[in-house]
Amino acid sequence: MTFGEKIRAARAAAQADKIAHGGSIYGNYILRPLTIYLSYPLAQMGVSAHAVTVIMCLIGLAGSVLMVFDRLWFTVAAALCWQLWVALDHVDGEVARLRRKTSQLGVYLDNLNHIFIESTFSLALGIHVCIKDFSLLNLAVTGILYSSWHWKNQIRRASEGLLHKGGFNLHQLTGTHQPDPKSPLTWLRFILVKSVSEHGPLFLVPAVILLDYFIAADFALIFLYGYTLMVLGYMAALILHDGFAVHRFDQLQS
């Protein structure tokens, strides 16, 4: 087989199912066409998916540390680290599938990596703002945004634990699902929910800080406050959404 044929075979084995059943547009159509060129050689060399996950975590943490400092090249380096972190988030799973060594431990480590590293993105933004313009209000907003990870997980755990005992899940009781491709409104709702629930816009932080750096405006401060308000609104909606699901569960049980 030629190298091109090996890559096509690797795509079919490591990517086709993931693209068909989910993933983001950025991940599926921009990153995955490139990540296979890293995943395939790593799998051939016998590198484990767990090792890729550990390296990914270290790179993401380095990006968060670099983002704290108000220096142009630190911000550029942080942006590169975060993009590499996103790419490696695809690579670890691809390596596992290519080596046929997928496991629940791998999923667990990947989930821990997301919770730990993505929460440091919000913390890095807040510390960056506080270093430039320290105030108790800025410090409080930073704490609220960072702790929202804990609150969000606890809210969802409180409802899902109850529903799973009865053999239900939130999607069955509330009708939430993947967006209807023919309905722009459901796509808009889906994108907004995913953006806040998975903290996707935090990847815009390097661009926001670069604008702050070159234009000398308070873009980072505005982004910090605006995004914190979005997250608080999302959590309020989450409480109502899950409360409705638990109420439906009670009705079905009675």
TAGITA-V376821 format. One record per backbone hydrogen bond with DSSP energy under -1.0 kcal/mol. NH is the residue of the N-H (numbers start at 1). CO is the residue of the C=O. Records with the same first field share a line. If there is no record, write none. Layout:
NH->CO, CO
//
This chain:
6->2
7->3
8->4
9->5
10->6
11->7
12->8
13->9
14->10
15->11
16->11
19->15
20->16
21->17
28->24
29->25
30->26
31->26
32->27
34->31
35->31
36->32
37->34
38->35
39->35
40->36
42->38
43->39
44->40
45->41
47->42
52->48
53->49
54->50
55->51
56->52
57->53
58->54
59->55
60->56
61->57
62->58
63->59
64->60
65->61
66->62
67->63
71->69
75->71
76->72
77->73
78->74
79->75
80->76
81->77
82->78
83->79
84->80
85->81
86->82
87->83
88->84
89->85
90->87
91->87
92->88
94->90
95->91
96->92
97->93
98->94
99->95
101->96
107->103
108->104
109->105
110->106
111->107
112->108
113->109
114->110
115->111
116->112
117->113
118->114
119->115
120->116
121->117
122->118
123->119
124->120
125->121
126->122
127->123
128->124
129->125
130->126
131->127
132->128
133->129
139->135
140->136
141->137
142->138
143->139
144->140
145->141
146->142
147->143
148->144
149->146
151->147
152->148
153->149
154->150
155->151
156->152
157->153
158->154
159->155
160->156
161->157
163->159
164->160
167->164
168->163
173->169
174->170
175->171
183->180
187->183
188->184
189->185
190->186
191->187
192->188
193->189
194->190
195->191
196->192
197->193
198->194
202->199
203->200
204->201
205->202
208->204
209->205
210->206
211->207
212->208
213->209
214->210
215->211
216->212
222->218
223->219
224->220
225->221
226->222
227->223
228->224
229->225
230->226
231->227
232->228
233->229
234->230
235->231
236->232
237->233
238->234
239->235
240->236
241->237
242->238
243->239
244->240
245->241
246->242
247->243
248->244
249->245
250->246
251->247
252->248
253->249
254->250
//
